[in-house]
Amino acid sequence: MSVEVVRLDENGRLYLPASLRKRLKAKEFYVEEREGEIVLIPVRKKIERYWGIVKGEKLSAEEIDRLVEKETERLLRDEL
């Protein structure tokens, strides 16, 4: 983990170093305040949640749809 100092400009904008932006590959972030600190969490596309659930199996489109539906239901239950 590297540490860099960044500044807010006169409009309150914070610029992330290019090296960090390239590693994170994100252009949007959730911003949280935790115990007096600012935490930036990269926003990932929803489809990334499903990466790896099929595990390279040769499945029909219908089987994949069922797996995605099942996983979506599980994720929604976990978020409630």
N, CA, C and O atoms as a MOPAC input file, in Angstrom:
PM7 MOZYME 1SCF
protein

 N      0.84800 1    -1.17500 1     0.00000 1
 C      0.00000 1     0.00000 1     0.00000 1
 C      0.89100 1     1.23500 1     0.00000 1
 O      1.80800 1     1.35900 1     0.81200 1
 N      0.60700 1     2.13500 1    -0.91600 1
 C      1.38000 1     3.37500 1    -0.96000 1
 C      0.53900 1     4.52000 1    -0.40700 1
 O     -0.69100 1     4.46400 1    -0.41800 1
 N      1.20600 1     5.54100 1     0.06800 1
 C      0.52600 1     6.70400 1     0.62800 1
 C      0.95400 1     7.92900 1    -0.15800 1
 O      2.14500 1     8.15900 1    -0.37200 1
 N     -0.02900 1     8.71500 1    -0.58700 1
 C      0.25700 1     9.95400 1    -1.29200 1
 C     -0.59200 1    11.05600 1    -0.68700 1
 O     -1.67700 1    10.79800 1    -0.16400 1
 N     -0.10500 1    12.26400 1    -0.75900 1
 C     -0.85300 1    13.40900 1    -0.26400 1
 C     -1.57300 1    14.03900 1    -1.45100 1
 O     -0.96800 1    14.30000 1    -2.49100 1
 N     -2.86600 1    14.27800 1    -1.28400 1
 C     -3.65500 1    14.96900 1    -2.30800 1
 C     -4.34500 1    16.15600 1    -1.64700 1
 O     -4.48600 1    16.20400 1    -0.42500 1
 N     -4.77400 1    17.11300 1    -2.46800 1
 C     -5.42100 1    18.31200 1    -1.93100 1
 C     -6.77400 1    18.52700 1    -2.58500 1
 O     -7.01900 1    18.11600 1    -3.71900 1
 N     -7.63100 1    19.17900 1    -1.83700 1
 C     -8.88400 1    19.64100 1    -2.40600 1
 C     -8.62100 1    20.96700 1    -3.11000 1
 O     -7.85900 1    21.79900 1    -2.61800 1
 N     -9.25800 1    21.15900 1    -4.26900 1
 C     -9.11600 1    22.46100 1    -4.92000 1
 C    -10.15200 1    23.42600 1    -4.34400 1
 O    -10.89200 1    23.06700 1    -3.42900 1
 N    -10.20500 1    24.63900 1    -4.87400 1
 C    -11.09500 1    25.66200 1    -4.31600 1
 C    -12.58400 1    25.29600 1    -4.44300 1
 O    -13.42500 1    25.89200 1    -3.77000 1
 N    -12.91200 1    24.31800 1    -5.30500 1
 C    -14.29400 1    23.85700 1    -5.45900 1
 C    -14.57000 1    22.56300 1    -4.68600 1
 O    -15.64700 1    21.98000 1    -4.81300 1
 N    -13.60300 1    22.11800 1    -3.89100 1
 C    -13.79500 1    20.91600 1    -3.08800 1
 C    -13.51000 1    19.62700 1    -3.83000 1
 O    -13.82600 1    18.54700 1    -3.33100 1
 N    -12.91900 1    19.71700 1    -5.01300 1
 C    -12.61500 1    18.50700 1    -5.78700 1
 C    -11.30700 1    17.89200 1    -5.30600 1
 O    -10.35200 1    18.58400 1    -4.95200 1
 N    -11.30800 1    16.58100 1    -5.30900 1
 C    -10.14200 1    15.80200 1    -4.90700 1
 C     -9.66500 1    15.04100 1    -6.13300 1
 O    -10.44900 1    14.33400 1    -6.76600 1
 N     -8.41400 1    15.17500 1    -6.46900 1
 C     -7.86400 1    14.49100 1    -7.63600 1
 C     -7.03400 1    13.29700 1    -7.18500 1
 O     -6.08600 1    13.43500 1    -6.41100 1
 N     -7.40900 1    12.12000 1    -7.68300 1
 C     -6.66500 1    10.91200 1    -7.34600 1
 C     -5.48400 1    10.77100 1    -8.30600 1
 O     -5.61900 1    11.05700 1    -9.49500 1
 N     -4.34100 1    10.33800 1    -7.80600 1
 C     -3.17400 1    10.14400 1    -8.67100 1
 C     -3.47300 1     9.12300 1    -9.77600 1
 O     -4.21500 1     8.16300 1    -9.56800 1
 N     -2.87900 1     9.34900 1   -10.95600 1
 C     -3.10600 1     8.47000 1   -12.10800 1
 C     -2.75100 1     7.02500 1   -11.79100 1
 O     -3.44700 1     6.11100 1   -12.23100 1
 N     -1.69000 1     6.80500 1   -11.04300 1
 C     -1.28500 1     5.42900 1   -10.71400 1
 C     -2.38800 1     4.70300 1    -9.93500 1
 O     -2.62400 1     3.51500 1   -10.15600 1
 N     -3.04500 1     5.39600 1    -9.04700 1
 C     -4.13100 1     4.81000 1    -8.25800 1
 C     -5.36200 1     4.56700 1    -9.13900 1
 O     -6.00200 1     3.52000 1    -9.04400 1
 N     -5.68300 1     5.53400 1    -9.98800 1
 C     -6.83600 1     5.37400 1   -10.88600 1
 C     -6.64500 1     4.18100 1   -11.80400 1
 O     -7.59300 1     3.44100 1   -12.06500 1
 N     -5.44100 1     3.98800 1   -12.29100 1
 C     -5.17400 1     2.85400 1   -13.19400 1
 C     -5.30900 1     1.52100 1   -12.46800 1
 O     -5.83900 1     0.56000 1   -13.02700 1
 N     -4.83500 1     1.45800 1   -11.23700 1
 C     -4.94200 1     0.20600 1   -10.46900 1
 C     -6.39000 1    -0.11900 1   -10.11800 1
 O     -6.79600 1    -1.27900 1   -10.17000 1
 N     -7.16200 1     0.89100 1    -9.76400 1
 C     -8.54200 1     0.66100 1    -9.34600 1
 C     -9.48800 1     0.45700 1   -10.52800 1
 O    -10.51700 1    -0.20500 1   -10.39400 1
 N     -9.14300 1     1.01900 1   -11.67500 1
 C     -9.96600 1     0.91400 1   -12.88800 1
 C    -11.41600 1     1.31400 1   -12.61200 1
 O    -12.34600 1     0.65100 1   -13.07000 1
 N    -11.59900 1     2.38900 1   -11.86900 1
 C    -12.94400 1     2.86400 1   -11.55000 1
 C    -13.00100 1     4.37000 1   -11.76000 1
 O    -12.02500 1     5.08400 1   -11.53300 1
 N    -14.15500 1     4.83200 1   -12.19300 1
 C    -14.35600 1     6.26800 1   -12.36500 1
 C    -15.40600 1     6.80900 1   -11.40400 1
 O    -15.59000 1     8.02100 1   -11.29600 1
 N    -16.09200 1     5.91300 1   -10.71000 1
 C    -17.07800 1     6.31700 1    -9.72700 1
 C    -16.76900 1     5.62600 1    -8.40200 1
 O    -16.30100 1     4.48800 1    -8.36600 1
 N    -17.04500 1     6.34800 1    -7.31600 1
 C    -16.76000 1     5.82000 1    -5.99000 1
 C    -17.90700 1     6.13400 1    -5.04800 1
 O    -18.53000 1     7.19200 1    -5.13300 1
 N    -18.17700 1     5.19500 1    -4.14800 1
 C    -19.04400 1     5.49300 1    -3.02500 1
 C    -18.16700 1     6.22700 1    -2.02200 1
 O    -17.00400 1     5.86900 1    -1.83900 1
 N    -18.70500 1     7.24100 1    -1.37500 1
 C    -17.94600 1     7.98900 1    -0.37500 1
 C    -18.60400 1     7.73900 1     0.98000 1
 O    -19.79700 1     7.98000 1     1.16700 1
 N    -17.79600 1     7.24900 1     1.91600 1
 C    -18.28500 1     7.00400 1     3.26600 1
 C    -17.42000 1     7.76500 1     4.26000 1
 O    -16.22400 1     7.96900 1     4.05300 1
 N    -18.05600 1     8.17000 1     5.33100 1
 C    -17.32000 1     8.76400 1     6.43900 1
 C    -17.33100 1     7.72500 1     7.55500 1
 O    -18.39000 1     7.30700 1     8.02300 1
 N    -16.14700 1     7.32200 1     7.96900 1
 C    -16.00400 1     6.32100 1     9.03800 1
 C    -15.08600 1     6.86600 1    10.11700 1
 O    -13.88400 1     7.03700 1     9.91500 1
 N    -15.67600 1     7.12800 1    11.24500 1
 C    -14.90500 1     7.56900 1    12.41100 1
 C    -13.96700 1     8.72400 1    12.06300 1
 O    -12.79000 1     8.70800 1    12.42200 1
 N    -14.49400 1     9.71400 1    11.36900 1
 C    -13.70400 1    10.90100 1    11.04000 1
 C    -12.79200 1    10.75600 1     9.84500 1
 O    -12.01300 1    11.66600 1     9.56100 1
 N    -12.86100 1     9.64300 1     9.13300 1
 C    -12.04200 1     9.43300 1     7.93600 1
 C    -12.94700 1     9.28800 1     6.72000 1
 O    -14.09000 1     8.84900 1     6.83800 1
 N    -12.43600 1     9.65600 1     5.56300 1
 C    -13.16600 1     9.50000 1     4.31200 1
 C    -12.69400 1     8.21700 1     3.65300 1
 O    -11.49400 1     7.98700 1     3.50600 1
 N    -13.64600 1     7.38300 1     3.25600 1
 C    -13.33400 1     6.11700 1     2.59900 1
 C    -13.97400 1     6.14200 1     1.21300 1
 O    -15.17300 1     6.38400 1     1.07900 1
 N    -13.16500 1     5.89200 1     0.18300 1
 C    -13.66600 1     5.80600 1    -1.18900 1
 C    -13.74200 1     4.33700 1    -1.57900 1
 O    -12.76200 1     3.60400 1    -1.44800 1
 N    -14.90700 1     3.90700 1    -2.05900 1
 C    -15.10700 1     2.51900 1    -2.46000 1
 C    -15.47100 1     2.50400 1    -3.93400 1
 O    -16.48700 1     3.08500 1    -4.31600 1
 N    -14.66400 1     1.85000 1    -4.78100 1
 C    -14.96400 1     1.84300 1    -6.21000 1
 C    -16.33300 1     1.23800 1    -6.49800 1
 O    -16.70400 1     0.21200 1    -5.92800 1
 N    -17.08100 1     1.88900 1    -7.39300 1
 C    -18.35800 1     1.35400 1    -7.84600 1
 C    -18.05100 1     0.37300 1    -8.95800 1
 O    -17.46000 1     0.74300 1    -9.97200 1
 N    -18.44500 1    -0.86100 1    -8.77500 1
 C    -18.22800 1    -1.89800 1    -9.77500 1
 C    -19.53800 1    -2.15400 1   -10.49700 1
 O    -20.61800 1    -1.98800 1    -9.92900 1
 N    -19.43300 1    -2.55300 1   -11.73200 1
 C    -20.63800 1    -2.88600 1   -12.47300 1
 C    -21.29500 1    -4.10500 1   -11.84800 1
 O    -20.61500 1    -5.01500 1   -11.37400 1
 N    -22.61700 1    -4.11500 1   -11.85100 1
 C    -23.37900 1    -5.20600 1   -11.24800 1
 C    -22.96800 1    -6.56000 1   -11.81600 1
 O    -22.95800 1    -7.54900 1   -11.08400 1
 N    -22.63000 1    -6.62900 1   -13.09800 1
 C    -22.29300 1    -7.90600 1   -13.73300 1
 C    -21.06600 1    -8.54100 1   -13.08500 1
 O    -20.93000 1    -9.76500 1   -13.09700 1
 N    -20.16600 1    -7.72900 1   -12.51900 1
 C    -18.97400 1    -8.28100 1   -11.88800 1
 C    -19.30900 1    -9.16100 1   -10.68900 1
 O    -18.51500 1   -10.01900 1   -10.30400 1
 N    -20.49700 1    -8.94600 1   -10.09300 1
 C    -20.90500 1    -9.79100 1    -8.97000 1
 C    -21.04000 1   -11.24500 1    -9.39300 1
 O    -20.87100 1   -12.15200 1    -8.57800 1
 N    -21.34500 1   -11.46700 1   -10.66600 1
 C    -21.61200 1   -12.82100 1   -11.14900 1
 C    -20.35900 1   -13.51800 1   -11.68200 1
 O    -20.42000 1   -14.68300 1   -12.07600 1
 N    -19.24200 1   -12.82500 1   -11.69700 1
 C    -18.01000 1   -13.40200 1   -12.22600 1
 C    -17.66000 1   -14.66500 1   -11.45500 1
 O    -17.52000 1   -14.63500 1   -10.23200 1
 N    -17.51800 1   -15.77900 1   -12.17500 1
 C    -17.08200 1   -17.01500 1   -11.55500 1
 C    -18.17900 1   -17.92800 1   -11.04700 1
 O    -17.87400 1   -19.03000 1   -10.59200 1
 N    -19.46500 1   -17.52000 1   -11.10300 1
 C    -20.49200 1   -18.40500 1   -10.55000 1
 C    -20.71900 1   -19.62800 1   -11.42800 1
 O    -21.19300 1   -20.65300 1   -10.93800 1
 N    -20.38800 1   -19.54300 1   -12.72500 1
 C    -20.59700 1   -20.68000 1   -13.61900 1
 C    -19.37800 1   -21.60100 1   -13.60600 1
 O    -19.51400 1   -22.79800 1   -13.85800 1
 N    -18.20300 1   -21.07200 1   -13.32000 1
 C    -16.96100 1   -21.83900 1   -13.17100 1
 C    -16.58800 1   -22.65100 1   -14.41300 1
 O    -16.12500 1   -23.78600 1   -14.30500 1
 N    -16.79500 1   -22.06000 1   -15.59000 1
 C    -16.32800 1   -22.68100 1   -16.82500 1
 C    -17.11100 1   -23.88400 1   -17.29000 1
 O    -16.70000 1   -24.55200 1   -18.23900 1
 N    -18.23000 1   -24.18000 1   -16.65000 1
 C    -19.02600 1   -25.31900 1   -17.06800 1
 C    -19.69800 1   -25.01700 1   -18.40500 1
 O    -19.97300 1   -23.86100 1   -18.72600 1
 N    -19.95800 1   -26.06500 1   -19.17700 1
 C    -20.66900 1   -25.88500 1   -20.44200 1
 C    -22.15300 1   -25.99200 1   -20.15400 1
 O    -22.70000 1   -27.08600 1   -20.01300 1
 N    -22.80000 1   -24.82900 1   -20.06900 1
 C    -24.20500 1   -24.77400 1   -19.72900 1
 C    -24.99500 1   -24.13100 1   -20.85500 1
 O    -24.46400 1   -23.34400 1   -21.63900 1
 N    -26.26600 1   -24.47500 1   -20.92200 1
 C    -27.14100 1   -23.83700 1   -21.90900 1
 C    -27.47000 1   -22.42900 1   -21.43500 1
 O    -27.25000 1   -22.09000 1   -20.27200 1
 N    -27.99500 1   -21.61500 1   -22.33800 1
 C    -28.38800 1   -20.25300 1   -21.97400 1
 C    -29.44100 1   -20.27300 1   -20.87900 1
 O    -29.42300 1   -19.42200 1   -19.99000 1
 N    -30.35000 1   -21.22300 1   -20.93200 1
 C    -31.39700 1   -21.32200 1   -19.91500 1
 C    -30.80600 1   -21.66400 1   -18.54400 1
 O    -31.24100 1   -21.12600 1   -17.52500 1
 N    -29.82100 1   -22.55400 1   -18.52300 1
 C    -29.17700 1   -22.92400 1   -17.25400 1
 C    -28.42000 1   -21.73100 1   -16.66300 1
 O    -28.44000 1   -21.51000 1   -15.45300 1
 N    -27.76100 1   -20.97500 1   -17.52600 1
 C    -27.04000 1   -19.78200 1   -17.06200 1
 C    -28.03500 1   -18.77000 1   -16.50600 1
 O    -27.79700 1   -18.17900 1   -15.45300 1
 N    -29.16200 1   -18.56800 1   -17.21800 1
 C    -30.19000 1   -17.64900 1   -16.72800 1
 C    -30.69500 1   -18.06100 1   -15.35300 1
 O    -30.88600 1   -17.20900 1   -14.48500 1
 N    -30.91200 1   -19.35100 1   -15.14200 1
 C    -31.38800 1   -19.83500 1   -13.84200 1
 C    -30.34600 1   -19.58800 1   -12.75300 1
 O    -30.68800 1   -19.17900 1   -11.64300 1
 N    -29.07200 1   -19.83800 1   -13.07400 1
 C    -28.01300 1   -19.59400 1   -12.09200 1
 C    -27.92100 1   -18.11700 1   -11.72500 1
 O    -27.77600 1   -17.77000 1   -10.55300 1
 N    -28.00600 1   -17.25200 1   -12.72700 1
 C    -27.93200 1   -15.81200 1   -12.48200 1
 C    -29.12800 1   -15.37100 1   -11.64700 1
 O    -28.97700 1   -14.57900 1   -10.71700 1
 N    -30.31800 1   -15.87700 1   -11.97200 1
 C    -31.51100 1   -15.53700 1   -11.20600 1
 C    -31.37100 1   -15.98200 1    -9.74800 1
 O    -31.70600 1   -15.23300 1    -8.83000 1
 N    -30.88400 1   -17.18300 1    -9.54400 1
 C    -30.69300 1   -17.71400 1    -8.18900 1
 C    -29.67600 1   -16.87600 1    -7.40800 1
 O    -29.89100 1   -16.56100 1    -6.23800 1
 N    -28.57300 1   -16.52000 1    -8.06300 1
 C    -27.53900 1   -15.71600 1    -7.41000 1
 C    -28.05500 1   -14.31300 1    -7.11200 1
 O    -27.74100 1   -13.75100 1    -6.06300 1
 N    -28.83700 1   -13.74300 1    -8.01400 1
 C    -29.41500 1   -12.42000 1    -7.79700 1
 C    -30.31800 1   -12.43400 1    -6.56900 1
 O    -30.25500 1   -11.53100 1    -5.73500 1
 N    -31.15300 1   -13.45400 1    -6.46100 1
 C    -32.02900 1   -13.57400 1    -5.29500 1
 C    -31.20900 1   -13.67400 1    -4.00700 1
 O    -31.55600 1   -13.05700 1    -3.00000 1
 N    -30.13000 1   -14.44300 1    -4.03900 1
 C    -29.27200 1   -14.58500 1    -2.85500 1
 C    -28.65100 1   -13.24200 1    -2.48000 1
 O    -28.63300 1   -12.87200 1    -1.30600 1
 N    -28.13800 1   -12.50700 1    -3.48100 1
 C    -27.51400 1   -11.21700 1    -3.21100 1
 C    -28.52800 1   -10.21400 1    -2.66600 1
 O    -28.21400 1    -9.44200 1    -1.75900 1
 N    -29.72900 1   -10.22400 1    -3.21100 1
 C    -30.76000 1    -9.29900 1    -2.72200 1
 C    -31.13400 1    -9.62400 1    -1.27700 1
 O    -31.33500 1    -8.71400 1    -0.47300 1
 N    -31.23000 1   -10.90900 1    -0.93900 1
 C    -31.52400 1   -11.29300 1     0.44100 1
 C    -30.41300 1   -10.80800 1     1.38000 1
 O    -30.67900 1   -10.33700 1     2.48500 1
 N    -29.16200 1   -10.93300 1     0.91700 1
 C    -28.02000 1   -10.51800 1     1.74400 1
 C    -28.00500 1    -9.01200 1     1.97000 1
 O    -27.52100 1    -8.55000 1     3.00200 1
 N    -28.53600 1    -8.23000 1     1.00800 1
 C    -28.51300 1    -6.77300 1     1.11600 1
 C    -29.61800 1    -6.23200 1     1.99800 1
 O    -29.53100 1    -5.09200 1     2.45400 1
 N    -30.66000 1    -7.01900 1     2.25400 1
 C    -31.79800 1    -6.53700 1     3.04900 1
 C    -31.51600 1    -6.56700 1     4.52300 1
 O    -32.37300 1    -6.19400 1     5.32400 1

